[in-house]
């Protein structure tokens, strides 16, 4: 954990950002930005398990979420399915990152800082200093914290959508194309929360199969 925070300190004041939901075929895409105004010994202990959200259990993520929420200035932004289909998921994710970062910067009143972006792309049309870091959620505490915020918020959102459309199992698969999800799509069709562009290959394959 200390190594993660030390990495951030190499840059001075840091806003970390990460996304969740680029891969699923249903649901919006989320991004979060996190800034820790004060890093105390207590905070370091409380965030001892901080890491890439995908490497943590749901219980661990929920616990860390509460600590991050209390000790940081943060923002989580969702870009809906309509926007994803219009500008594609990469651009939608970068847009959500941009908006979440700008929210944090404004709330914190930051002047001299750098934004650390998880991945291999810079945020488009972003007027502040930034640096992208491949696998940054395993190297930067601020990015890792943003990963947690985005992932937990999106998982909760998908569980809410699952109450409206329980047959797709979104409370279990978060919109990813599991066997259960694909079979439900074949049986019940698409909902307003599905991303048609993500299912094009599946339907093309189904169409080919019907020809024989």
mmCIF file of the C-alpha atoms, coordinates in Angstrom:
data_MODEL
# 
_entry.id   MODEL 
# 
loop_
_atom_site.group_PDB 
_atom_site.id 
_atom_site.type_symbol 
_atom_site.label_atom_id 
_atom_site.label_alt_id 
_atom_site.label_comp_id 
_atom_site.label_asym_id 
_atom_site.label_entity_id 
_atom_site.label_seq_id 
_atom_site.pdbx_PDB_ins_code 
_atom_site.Cartn_x 
_atom_site.Cartn_y 
_atom_site.Cartn_z 
_atom_site.occupancy 
_atom_site.B_iso_or_equiv 
_atom_site.pdbx_formal_charge 
_atom_site.auth_seq_id 
_atom_site.auth_comp_id 
_atom_site.auth_asym_id 
_atom_site.auth_atom_id 
_atom_site.pdbx_PDB_model_num 
ATOM 1   C CA . UNK A 1 1   ? 0.000   0.000   0.000   1.00 0.00 ? 1   UNK A CA 1 
ATOM 2   C CA . UNK A 1 2   ? 2.772   2.462   0.891   1.00 0.00 ? 2   UNK A CA 1 
ATOM 3   C CA . UNK A 1 3   ? 4.352   1.852   -2.513  1.00 0.00 ? 3   UNK A CA 1 
ATOM 4   C CA . UNK A 1 4   ? 1.108   2.904   -4.190  1.00 0.00 ? 4   UNK A CA 1 
ATOM 5   C CA . UNK A 1 5   ? 0.987   6.198   -2.326  1.00 0.00 ? 5   UNK A CA 1 
ATOM 6   C CA . UNK A 1 6   ? 4.725   6.799   -2.799  1.00 0.00 ? 6   UNK A CA 1 
ATOM 7   C CA . UNK A 1 7   ? 4.170   6.469   -6.561  1.00 0.00 ? 7   UNK A CA 1 
ATOM 8   C CA . UNK A 1 8   ? 1.566   9.208   -6.401  1.00 0.00 ? 8   UNK A CA 1 
ATOM 9   C CA . UNK A 1 9   ? 3.879   11.434  -4.366  1.00 0.00 ? 9   UNK A CA 1 
ATOM 10  C CA . UNK A 1 10  ? 6.395   11.407  -7.208  1.00 0.00 ? 10  UNK A CA 1 
ATOM 11  C CA . UNK A 1 11  ? 3.929   13.613  -9.060  1.00 0.00 ? 11  UNK A CA 1 
ATOM 12  C CA . UNK A 1 12  ? 2.928   15.903  -6.220  1.00 0.00 ? 12  UNK A CA 1 
ATOM 13  C CA . UNK A 1 13  ? -0.818  16.564  -6.135  1.00 0.00 ? 13  UNK A CA 1 
ATOM 14  C CA . UNK A 1 14  ? -2.632  13.801  -8.015  1.00 0.00 ? 14  UNK A CA 1 
ATOM 15  C CA . UNK A 1 15  ? -6.124  13.187  -9.362  1.00 0.00 ? 15  UNK A CA 1 
ATOM 16  C CA . UNK A 1 16  ? -6.498  9.534   -10.375 1.00 0.00 ? 16  UNK A CA 1 
ATOM 17  C CA . UNK A 1 17  ? -9.091  8.298   -12.825 1.00 0.00 ? 17  UNK A CA 1 
ATOM 18  C CA . UNK A 1 18  ? -10.265 4.902   -14.063 1.00 0.00 ? 18  UNK A CA 1 
ATOM 19  C CA . UNK A 1 19  ? -13.281 3.391   -15.782 1.00 0.00 ? 19  UNK A CA 1 
ATOM 20  C CA . UNK A 1 20  ? -15.574 0.390   -15.370 1.00 0.00 ? 20  UNK A CA 1 
ATOM 21  C CA . UNK A 1 21  ? -17.874 -1.249  -17.877 1.00 0.00 ? 21  UNK A CA 1 
ATOM 22  C CA . UNK A 1 22  ? -16.040 -1.108  -21.193 1.00 0.00 ? 22  UNK A CA 1 
ATOM 23  C CA . UNK A 1 23  ? -16.535 -4.817  -21.876 1.00 0.00 ? 23  UNK A CA 1 
ATOM 24  C CA . UNK A 1 24  ? -20.171 -5.617  -20.994 1.00 0.00 ? 24  UNK A CA 1 
ATOM 25  C CA . UNK A 1 25  ? -22.916 -5.802  -23.619 1.00 0.00 ? 25  UNK A CA 1 
ATOM 26  C CA . UNK A 1 26  ? -25.458 -4.126  -21.351 1.00 0.00 ? 26  UNK A CA 1 
ATOM 27  C CA . UNK A 1 27  ? -25.530 -1.072  -19.145 1.00 0.00 ? 27  UNK A CA 1 
ATOM 28  C CA . UNK A 1 28  ? -23.808 2.272   -19.181 1.00 0.00 ? 28  UNK A CA 1 
ATOM 29  C CA . UNK A 1 29  ? -20.098 2.932   -18.918 1.00 0.00 ? 29  UNK A CA 1 
ATOM 30  C CA . UNK A 1 30  ? -18.742 4.458   -15.720 1.00 0.00 ? 30  UNK A CA 1 
ATOM 31  C CA . UNK A 1 31  ? -15.641 6.404   -14.770 1.00 0.00 ? 31  UNK A CA 1 
ATOM 32  C CA . UNK A 1 32  ? -14.465 7.831   -11.476 1.00 0.00 ? 32  UNK A CA 1 
ATOM 33  C CA . UNK A 1 33  ? -11.925 10.398  -10.366 1.00 0.00 ? 33  UNK A CA 1 
ATOM 34  C CA . UNK A 1 34  ? -10.385 10.522  -6.895  1.00 0.00 ? 34  UNK A CA 1 
ATOM 35  C CA . UNK A 1 35  ? -8.240  13.069  -5.066  1.00 0.00 ? 35  UNK A CA 1 
ATOM 36  C CA . UNK A 1 36  ? -6.971  12.503  -1.524  1.00 0.00 ? 36  UNK A CA 1 
ATOM 37  C CA . UNK A 1 37  ? -6.561  15.922  0.174   1.00 0.00 ? 37  UNK A CA 1 
ATOM 38  C CA . UNK A 1 38  ? -4.665  14.376  3.092   1.00 0.00 ? 38  UNK A CA 1 
ATOM 39  C CA . UNK A 1 39  ? -2.863  11.061  3.313   1.00 0.00 ? 39  UNK A CA 1 
ATOM 40  C CA . UNK A 1 40  ? -2.634  10.067  6.972   1.00 0.00 ? 40  UNK A CA 1 
ATOM 41  C CA . UNK A 1 41  ? -1.134  6.980   8.590   1.00 0.00 ? 41  UNK A CA 1 
ATOM 42  C CA . UNK A 1 42  ? -4.660  5.895   9.493   1.00 0.00 ? 42  UNK A CA 1 
ATOM 43  C CA . UNK A 1 43  ? -5.786  6.198   5.890   1.00 0.00 ? 43  UNK A CA 1 
ATOM 44  C CA . UNK A 1 44  ? -2.830  4.126   4.700   1.00 0.00 ? 44  UNK A CA 1 
ATOM 45  C CA . UNK A 1 45  ? -3.773  1.382   7.145   1.00 0.00 ? 45  UNK A CA 1 
ATOM 46  C CA . UNK A 1 46  ? -7.465  1.538   6.198   1.00 0.00 ? 46  UNK A CA 1 
ATOM 47  C CA . UNK A 1 47  ? -6.583  1.240   2.511   1.00 0.00 ? 47  UNK A CA 1 
ATOM 48  C CA . UNK A 1 48  ? -3.997  -1.487  2.996   1.00 0.00 ? 48  UNK A CA 1 
ATOM 49  C CA . UNK A 1 49  ? -5.794  -3.805  0.549   1.00 0.00 ? 49  UNK A CA 1 
ATOM 50  C CA . UNK A 1 50  ? -6.232  -1.140  -2.118  1.00 0.00 ? 50  UNK A CA 1 
ATOM 51  C CA . UNK A 1 51  ? -5.586  -2.587  -5.573  1.00 0.00 ? 51  UNK A CA 1 
ATOM 52  C CA . UNK A 1 52  ? -7.080  -3.010  -9.017  1.00 0.00 ? 52  UNK A CA 1 
ATOM 53  C CA . UNK A 1 53  ? -10.799 -3.485  -8.297  1.00 0.00 ? 53  UNK A CA 1 
ATOM 54  C CA . UNK A 1 54  ? -10.973 -6.593  -10.501 1.00 0.00 ? 54  UNK A CA 1 
ATOM 55  C CA . UNK A 1 55  ? -8.485  -8.339  -8.203  1.00 0.00 ? 55  UNK A CA 1 
ATOM 56  C CA . UNK A 1 56  ? -10.607 -7.821  -5.083  1.00 0.00 ? 56  UNK A CA 1 
ATOM 57  C CA . UNK A 1 57  ? -13.708 -9.564  -3.790  1.00 0.00 ? 57  UNK A CA 1 
ATOM 58  C CA . UNK A 1 58  ? -17.022 -7.731  -3.708  1.00 0.00 ? 58  UNK A CA 1 
ATOM 59  C CA . UNK A 1 59  ? -16.844 -7.561  0.085   1.00 0.00 ? 59  UNK A CA 1 
ATOM 60  C CA . UNK A 1 60  ? -13.363 -6.027  -0.028  1.00 0.00 ? 60  UNK A CA 1 
ATOM 61  C CA . UNK A 1 61  ? -14.409 -3.514  -2.678  1.00 0.00 ? 61  UNK A CA 1 
ATOM 62  C CA . UNK A 1 62  ? -17.439 -2.412  -0.682  1.00 0.00 ? 62  UNK A CA 1 
ATOM 63  C CA . UNK A 1 63  ? -15.329 -1.867  2.440   1.00 0.00 ? 63  UNK A CA 1 
ATOM 64  C CA . UNK A 1 64  ? -12.715 0.136   0.561   1.00 0.00 ? 64  UNK A CA 1 
ATOM 65  C CA . UNK A 1 65  ? -15.442 2.112   -1.191  1.00 0.00 ? 65  UNK A CA 1 
ATOM 66  C CA . UNK A 1 66  ? -16.630 3.461   2.163   1.00 0.00 ? 66  UNK A CA 1 
ATOM 67  C CA . UNK A 1 67  ? -13.110 4.501   3.176   1.00 0.00 ? 67  UNK A CA 1 
ATOM 68  C CA . UNK A 1 68  ? -12.441 6.220   -0.147  1.00 0.00 ? 68  UNK A CA 1 
ATOM 69  C CA . UNK A 1 69  ? -15.809 7.973   -0.112  1.00 0.00 ? 69  UNK A CA 1 
ATOM 70  C CA . UNK A 1 70  ? -15.119 9.408   3.351   1.00 0.00 ? 70  UNK A CA 1 
ATOM 71  C CA . UNK A 1 71  ? -11.504 10.447  2.809   1.00 0.00 ? 71  UNK A CA 1 
ATOM 72  C CA . UNK A 1 72  ? -11.428 11.794  -0.734  1.00 0.00 ? 72  UNK A CA 1 
ATOM 73  C CA . UNK A 1 73  ? -12.952 14.295  -3.074  1.00 0.00 ? 73  UNK A CA 1 
ATOM 74  C CA . UNK A 1 74  ? -14.417 12.099  -5.779  1.00 0.00 ? 74  UNK A CA 1 
ATOM 75  C CA . UNK A 1 75  ? -16.834 11.946  -8.666  1.00 0.00 ? 75  UNK A CA 1 
ATOM 76  C CA . UNK A 1 76  ? -18.428 9.082   -10.589 1.00 0.00 ? 76  UNK A CA 1 
ATOM 77  C CA . UNK A 1 77  ? -19.960 9.672   -14.022 1.00 0.00 ? 77  UNK A CA 1 
ATOM 78  C CA . UNK A 1 78  ? -22.081 7.349   -16.153 1.00 0.00 ? 78  UNK A CA 1 
ATOM 79  C CA . UNK A 1 79  ? -22.327 7.553   -19.937 1.00 0.00 ? 79  UNK A CA 1 
ATOM 80  C CA . UNK A 1 80  ? -25.509 5.816   -21.048 1.00 0.00 ? 80  UNK A CA 1 
ATOM 81  C CA . UNK A 1 81  ? -26.010 3.195   -23.739 1.00 0.00 ? 81  UNK A CA 1 
ATOM 82  C CA . UNK A 1 82  ? -27.307 5.685   -26.292 1.00 0.00 ? 82  UNK A CA 1 
ATOM 83  C CA . UNK A 1 83  ? -24.096 7.709   -25.997 1.00 0.00 ? 83  UNK A CA 1 
ATOM 84  C CA . UNK A 1 84  ? -21.941 4.568   -26.166 1.00 0.00 ? 84  UNK A CA 1 
ATOM 85  C CA . UNK A 1 85  ? -23.638 3.512   -29.384 1.00 0.00 ? 85  UNK A CA 1 
ATOM 86  C CA . UNK A 1 86  ? -23.203 7.000   -30.807 1.00 0.00 ? 86  UNK A CA 1 
ATOM 87  C CA . UNK A 1 87  ? -19.515 7.662   -30.056 1.00 0.00 ? 87  UNK A CA 1 
ATOM 88  C CA . UNK A 1 88  ? -18.240 4.107   -29.228 1.00 0.00 ? 88  UNK A CA 1 
ATOM 89  C CA . UNK A 1 89  ? -17.210 2.721   -25.855 1.00 0.00 ? 89  UNK A CA 1 
ATOM 90  C CA . UNK A 1 90  ? -13.631 4.035   -25.878 1.00 0.00 ? 90  UNK A CA 1 
ATOM 91  C CA . UNK A 1 91  ? -14.716 7.605   -26.482 1.00 0.00 ? 91  UNK A CA 1 
ATOM 92  C CA . UNK A 1 92  ? -17.554 7.198   -23.985 1.00 0.00 ? 92  UNK A CA 1 
ATOM 93  C CA . UNK A 1 93  ? -15.120 5.995   -21.317 1.00 0.00 ? 93  UNK A CA 1 
ATOM 94  C CA . UNK A 1 94  ? -12.740 8.866   -21.974 1.00 0.00 ? 94  UNK A CA 1 
ATOM 95  C CA . UNK A 1 95  ? -15.648 11.317  -21.850 1.00 0.00 ? 95  UNK A CA 1 
ATOM 96  C CA . UNK A 1 96  ? -16.750 9.938   -18.473 1.00 0.00 ? 96  UNK A CA 1 
ATOM 97  C CA . UNK A 1 97  ? -13.172 10.230  -17.199 1.00 0.00 ? 97  UNK A CA 1 
ATOM 98  C CA . UNK A 1 98  ? -12.965 13.832  -18.381 1.00 0.00 ? 98  UNK A CA 1 
ATOM 99  C CA . UNK A 1 99  ? -16.229 14.813  -16.708 1.00 0.00 ? 99  UNK A CA 1 
ATOM 100 C CA . UNK A 1 100 ? -15.428 13.066  -13.428 1.00 0.00 ? 100 UNK A CA 1 
ATOM 101 C CA . UNK A 1 101 ? -11.980 14.668  -13.269 1.00 0.00 ? 101 UNK A CA 1 
ATOM 102 C CA . UNK A 1 102 ? -13.352 18.110  -14.009 1.00 0.00 ? 102 UNK A CA 1 
ATOM 103 C CA . UNK A 1 103 ? -15.918 17.670  -11.234 1.00 0.00 ? 103 UNK A CA 1 
ATOM 104 C CA . UNK A 1 104 ? -13.185 16.813  -8.715  1.00 0.00 ? 104 UNK A CA 1 
ATOM 105 C CA . UNK A 1 105 ? -10.900 19.624  -9.866  1.00 0.00 ? 105 UNK A CA 1 
ATOM 106 C CA . UNK A 1 106 ? -13.693 22.162  -9.510  1.00 0.00 ? 106 UNK A CA 1 
ATOM 107 C CA . UNK A 1 107 ? -14.819 20.903  -6.091  1.00 0.00 ? 107 UNK A CA 1 
ATOM 108 C CA . UNK A 1 108 ? -11.261 20.735  -4.720  1.00 0.00 ? 108 UNK A CA 1 
ATOM 109 C CA . UNK A 1 109 ? -10.194 24.028  -6.290  1.00 0.00 ? 109 UNK A CA 1 
ATOM 110 C CA . UNK A 1 110 ? -6.984  22.459  -7.576  1.00 0.00 ? 110 UNK A CA 1 
ATOM 111 C CA . UNK A 1 111 ? -4.388  24.579  -9.339  1.00 0.00 ? 111 UNK A CA 1 
ATOM 112 C CA . UNK A 1 112 ? -1.076  22.724  -9.508  1.00 0.00 ? 112 UNK A CA 1 
ATOM 113 C CA . UNK A 1 113 ? -1.627  18.995  -10.020 1.00 0.00 ? 113 UNK A CA 1 
ATOM 114 C CA . UNK A 1 114 ? -1.435  16.124  -12.491 1.00 0.00 ? 114 UNK A CA 1 
ATOM 115 C CA . UNK A 1 115 ? -4.119  13.693  -13.594 1.00 0.00 ? 115 UNK A CA 1 
ATOM 116 C CA . UNK A 1 116 ? -3.056  10.041  -13.723 1.00 0.00 ? 116 UNK A CA 1 
ATOM 117 C CA . UNK A 1 117 ? -5.157  8.092   -16.223 1.00 0.00 ? 117 UNK A CA 1 
ATOM 118 C CA . UNK A 1 118 ? -5.388  4.313   -16.190 1.00 0.00 ? 118 UNK A CA 1 
ATOM 119 C CA . UNK A 1 119 ? -4.745  2.700   -19.576 1.00 0.00 ? 119 UNK A CA 1 
ATOM 120 C CA . UNK A 1 120 ? -2.888  3.631   -22.746 1.00 0.00 ? 120 UNK A CA 1 
ATOM 121 C CA . UNK A 1 121 ? -4.929  6.623   -23.896 1.00 0.00 ? 121 UNK A CA 1 
ATOM 122 C CA . UNK A 1 122 ? -4.954  10.263  -22.888 1.00 0.00 ? 122 UNK A CA 1 
ATOM 123 C CA . UNK A 1 123 ? -8.239  12.005  -22.156 1.00 0.00 ? 123 UNK A CA 1 
ATOM 124 C CA . UNK A 1 124 ? -9.406  13.924  -25.212 1.00 0.00 ? 124 UNK A CA 1 
ATOM 125 C CA . UNK A 1 125 ? -10.005 17.691  -25.062 1.00 0.00 ? 125 UNK A CA 1 
ATOM 126 C CA . UNK A 1 126 ? -8.679  17.803  -21.511 1.00 0.00 ? 126 UNK A CA 1 
ATOM 127 C CA . UNK A 1 127 ? -6.966  21.075  -20.641 1.00 0.00 ? 127 UNK A CA 1 
ATOM 128 C CA . UNK A 1 128 ? -5.081  19.911  -17.541 1.00 0.00 ? 128 UNK A CA 1 
ATOM 129 C CA . UNK A 1 129 ? -1.727  18.099  -17.223 1.00 0.00 ? 129 UNK A CA 1 
ATOM 130 C CA . UNK A 1 130 ? -2.187  14.345  -17.548 1.00 0.00 ? 130 UNK A CA 1 
ATOM 131 C CA . UNK A 1 131 ? -0.224  11.124  -17.859 1.00 0.00 ? 131 UNK A CA 1 
ATOM 132 C CA . UNK A 1 132 ? -1.630  7.746   -18.817 1.00 0.00 ? 132 UNK A CA 1 
ATOM 133 C CA . UNK A 1 133 ? -0.259  4.703   -17.008 1.00 0.00 ? 133 UNK A CA 1 
ATOM 134 C CA . UNK A 1 134 ? -0.741  1.188   -18.346 1.00 0.00 ? 134 UNK A CA 1 
ATOM 135 C CA . UNK A 1 135 ? -2.086  -0.987  -15.514 1.00 0.00 ? 135 UNK A CA 1 
ATOM 136 C CA . UNK A 1 136 ? -2.086  2.125   -13.375 1.00 0.00 ? 136 UNK A CA 1 
ATOM 137 C CA . UNK A 1 137 ? -4.672  0.667   -10.996 1.00 0.00 ? 137 UNK A CA 1 
ATOM 138 C CA . UNK A 1 138 ? -1.875  -1.552  -9.661  1.00 0.00 ? 138 UNK A CA 1 
ATOM 139 C CA . UNK A 1 139 ? 0.641   1.283   -9.367  1.00 0.00 ? 139 UNK A CA 1 
ATOM 140 C CA . UNK A 1 140 ? -1.171  4.399   -8.204  1.00 0.00 ? 140 UNK A CA 1 
ATOM 141 C CA . UNK A 1 141 ? -3.323  4.672   -5.100  1.00 0.00 ? 141 UNK A CA 1 
ATOM 142 C CA . UNK A 1 142 ? -5.456  7.395   -6.657  1.00 0.00 ? 142 UNK A CA 1 
ATOM 143 C CA . UNK A 1 143 ? -6.126  5.350   -9.798  1.00 0.00 ? 143 UNK A CA 1 
ATOM 144 C CA . UNK A 1 144 ? -6.811  2.222   -7.732  1.00 0.00 ? 144 UNK A CA 1 
ATOM 145 C CA . UNK A 1 145 ? -9.267  4.186   -5.600  1.00 0.00 ? 145 UNK A CA 1 
ATOM 146 C CA . UNK A 1 146 ? -10.993 5.477   -8.746  1.00 0.00 ? 146 UNK A CA 1 
ATOM 147 C CA . UNK A 1 147 ? -11.174 1.893   -10.008 1.00 0.00 ? 147 UNK A CA 1 
ATOM 148 C CA . UNK A 1 148 ? -12.979 0.882   -6.813  1.00 0.00 ? 148 UNK A CA 1 
ATOM 149 C CA . UNK A 1 149 ? -15.411 3.805   -7.000  1.00 0.00 ? 149 UNK A CA 1 
ATOM 150 C CA . UNK A 1 150 ? -16.302 3.130   -10.630 1.00 0.00 ? 150 UNK A CA 1 
ATOM 151 C CA . UNK A 1 151 ? -16.625 -0.633  -10.230 1.00 0.00 ? 151 UNK A CA 1 
ATOM 152 C CA . UNK A 1 152 ? -18.743 -0.580  -7.057  1.00 0.00 ? 152 UNK A CA 1 
ATOM 153 C CA . UNK A 1 153 ? -21.046 2.125   -8.418  1.00 0.00 ? 153 UNK A CA 1 
ATOM 154 C CA . UNK A 1 154 ? -21.554 0.273   -11.683 1.00 0.00 ? 154 UNK A CA 1 
ATOM 155 C CA . UNK A 1 155 ? -22.183 -3.074  -9.983  1.00 0.00 ? 155 UNK A CA 1 
ATOM 156 C CA . UNK A 1 156 ? -24.848 -1.482  -7.810  1.00 0.00 ? 156 UNK A CA 1 
ATOM 157 C CA . UNK A 1 157 ? -26.401 0.113   -10.885 1.00 0.00 ? 157 UNK A CA 1 
ATOM 158 C CA . UNK A 1 158 ? -26.512 -3.230  -12.715 1.00 0.00 ? 158 UNK A CA 1 
ATOM 159 C CA . UNK A 1 159 ? -28.219 -4.844  -9.734  1.00 0.00 ? 159 UNK A CA 1 
ATOM 160 C CA . UNK A 1 160 ? -30.881 -2.139  -9.928  1.00 0.00 ? 160 UNK A CA 1 
ATOM 161 C CA . UNK A 1 161 ? -31.379 -2.811  -13.643 1.00 0.00 ? 161 UNK A CA 1 
ATOM 162 C CA . UNK A 1 162 ? -31.640 -6.528  -12.854 1.00 0.00 ? 162 UNK A CA 1 
ATOM 163 C CA . UNK A 1 163 ? -34.763 -5.828  -10.819 1.00 0.00 ? 163 UNK A CA 1 
ATOM 164 C CA . UNK A 1 164 ? -36.387 -4.471  -13.971 1.00 0.00 ? 164 UNK A CA 1 
ATOM 165 C CA . UNK A 1 165 ? -35.097 -7.277  -16.213 1.00 0.00 ? 165 UNK A CA 1 
ATOM 166 C CA . UNK A 1 166 ? -34.270 -10.235 -13.919 1.00 0.00 ? 166 UNK A CA 1 
ATOM 167 C CA . UNK A 1 167 ? -34.094 -12.818 -16.723 1.00 0.00 ? 167 UNK A CA 1 
ATOM 168 C CA . UNK A 1 168 ? -30.659 -11.615 -17.904 1.00 0.00 ? 168 UNK A CA 1 
ATOM 169 C CA . UNK A 1 169 ? -28.863 -12.199 -14.597 1.00 0.00 ? 169 UNK A CA 1 
ATOM 170 C CA . UNK A 1 170 ? -27.240 -8.769  -14.508 1.00 0.00 ? 170 UNK A CA 1 
ATOM 171 C CA . UNK A 1 171 ? -26.993 -8.941  -10.722 1.00 0.00 ? 171 UNK A CA 1 
ATOM 172 C CA . UNK A 1 172 ? -24.547 -11.810 -11.288 1.00 0.00 ? 172 UNK A CA 1 
ATOM 173 C CA . UNK A 1 173 ? -22.860 -11.024 -14.609 1.00 0.00 ? 173 UNK A CA 1 
ATOM 174 C CA . UNK A 1 174 ? -22.930 -7.191  -14.543 1.00 0.00 ? 174 UNK A CA 1 
ATOM 175 C CA . UNK A 1 175 ? -23.912 -7.204  -18.210 1.00 0.00 ? 175 UNK A CA 1 
ATOM 176 C CA . UNK A 1 176 ? -20.991 -9.300  -19.462 1.00 0.00 ? 176 UNK A CA 1 
ATOM 177 C CA . UNK A 1 177 ? -21.801 -11.937 -22.066 1.00 0.00 ? 177 UNK A CA 1 
ATOM 178 C CA . UNK A 1 178 ? -21.851 -15.010 -19.887 1.00 0.00 ? 178 UNK A CA 1 
ATOM 179 C CA . UNK A 1 179 ? -23.548 -18.182 -21.124 1.00 0.00 ? 179 UNK A CA 1 
ATOM 180 C CA . UNK A 1 180 ? -26.597 -17.273 -19.008 1.00 0.00 ? 180 UNK A CA 1 
ATOM 181 C CA . UNK A 1 181 ? -26.772 -13.780 -20.496 1.00 0.00 ? 181 UNK A CA 1 
ATOM 182 C CA . UNK A 1 182 ? -26.401 -14.938 -24.113 1.00 0.00 ? 182 UNK A CA 1 
ATOM 183 C CA . UNK A 1 183 ? -29.092 -17.598 -23.724 1.00 0.00 ? 183 UNK A CA 1 
ATOM 184 C CA . UNK A 1 184 ? -31.450 -14.988 -22.249 1.00 0.00 ? 184 UNK A CA 1 
ATOM 185 C CA . UNK A 1 185 ? -30.788 -12.651 -25.179 1.00 0.00 ? 185 UNK A CA 1 
ATOM 186 C CA . UNK A 1 186 ? -31.620 -15.434 -27.630 1.00 0.00 ? 186 UNK A CA 1 
ATOM 187 C CA . UNK A 1 187 ? -34.827 -16.186 -25.772 1.00 0.00 ? 187 UNK A CA 1 
ATOM 188 C CA . UNK A 1 188 ? -36.090 -12.726 -24.788 1.00 0.00 ? 188 UNK A CA 1 
ATOM 189 C CA . UNK A 1 189 ? -34.303 -10.387 -27.189 1.00 0.00 ? 189 UNK A CA 1 
ATOM 190 C CA . UNK A 1 190 ? -32.649 -7.066  -26.363 1.00 0.00 ? 190 UNK A CA 1 
ATOM 191 C CA . UNK A 1 191 ? -33.668 -4.451  -23.820 1.00 0.00 ? 191 UNK A CA 1 
ATOM 192 C CA . UNK A 1 192 ? -33.179 -0.697  -23.874 1.00 0.00 ? 192 UNK A CA 1 
ATOM 193 C CA . UNK A 1 193 ? -30.079 -1.254  -21.735 1.00 0.00 ? 193 UNK A CA 1 
ATOM 194 C CA . UNK A 1 194 ? -28.287 -3.521  -24.230 1.00 0.00 ? 194 UNK A CA 1 
ATOM 195 C CA . UNK A 1 195 ? -25.514 -2.268  -26.508 1.00 0.00 ? 195 UNK A CA 1 
ATOM 196 C CA . UNK A 1 196 ? -26.488 -3.536  -29.989 1.00 0.00 ? 196 UNK A CA 1 
ATOM 197 C CA . UNK A 1 197 ? -23.032 -2.916  -31.435 1.00 0.00 ? 197 UNK A CA 1 
ATOM 198 C CA . UNK A 1 198 ? -21.542 -5.328  -28.887 1.00 0.00 ? 198 UNK A CA 1 
ATOM 199 C CA . UNK A 1 199 ? -23.878 -8.092  -30.050 1.00 0.00 ? 199 UNK A CA 1 
ATOM 200 C CA . UNK A 1 200 ? -23.493 -7.707  -33.812 1.00 0.00 ? 200 UNK A CA 1 
ATOM 201 C CA . UNK A 1 201 ? -21.135 -10.678 -34.153 1.00 0.00 ? 201 UNK A CA 1 
ATOM 202 C CA . UNK A 1 202 ? -23.411 -12.895 -32.072 1.00 0.00 ? 202 UNK A CA 1 
ATOM 203 C CA . UNK A 1 203 ? -26.457 -12.141 -34.212 1.00 0.00 ? 203 UNK A CA 1 
ATOM 204 C CA . UNK A 1 204 ? -24.457 -12.562 -37.416 1.00 0.00 ? 204 UNK A CA 1 
ATOM 205 C CA . UNK A 1 205 ? -23.402 -16.005 -36.200 1.00 0.00 ? 205 UNK A CA 1 
ATOM 206 C CA . UNK A 1 206 ? -26.993 -16.879 -35.316 1.00 0.00 ? 206 UNK A CA 1 
ATOM 207 C CA . UNK A 1 207 ? -28.127 -15.766 -38.762 1.00 0.00 ? 207 UNK A CA 1 
ATOM 208 C CA . UNK A 1 208 ? -25.498 -17.953 -40.403 1.00 0.00 ? 208 UNK A CA 1 
ATOM 209 C CA . UNK A 1 209 ? -26.603 -20.958 -38.369 1.00 0.00 ? 209 UNK A CA 1 
ATOM 210 C CA . UNK A 1 210 ? -30.200 -20.547 -39.523 1.00 0.00 ? 210 UNK A CA 1 
ATOM 211 C CA . UNK A 1 211 ? -29.077 -20.946 -43.126 1.00 0.00 ? 211 UNK A CA 1 
ATOM 212 C CA . UNK A 1 212 ? -28.205 -24.620 -42.606 1.00 0.00 ? 212 UNK A CA 1 
# 
